[in-house]
């Protein structure tokens, strides 16, 4: 009984994960989603994430430059 249940779970689990994987790939390359993914990729580059004191000189504890 255990062997039959394990075999069933392994076979159909693999098939289920392959179908899920293909669904994710299809979603990612679907032409309708291109604008959404392009906007998400560009949003990281468009945001200003520099700290306010980025232009301030940095001093080290031992007095050396750099």
Secondary structure, DSSP 4 states (H G I P E B T S, - for coil): -HHHHHHHHHHHHHHHHHHHHHHHHHHHH-GGGHHHHHHHHHHHHHS----TTTTSPP--TT----
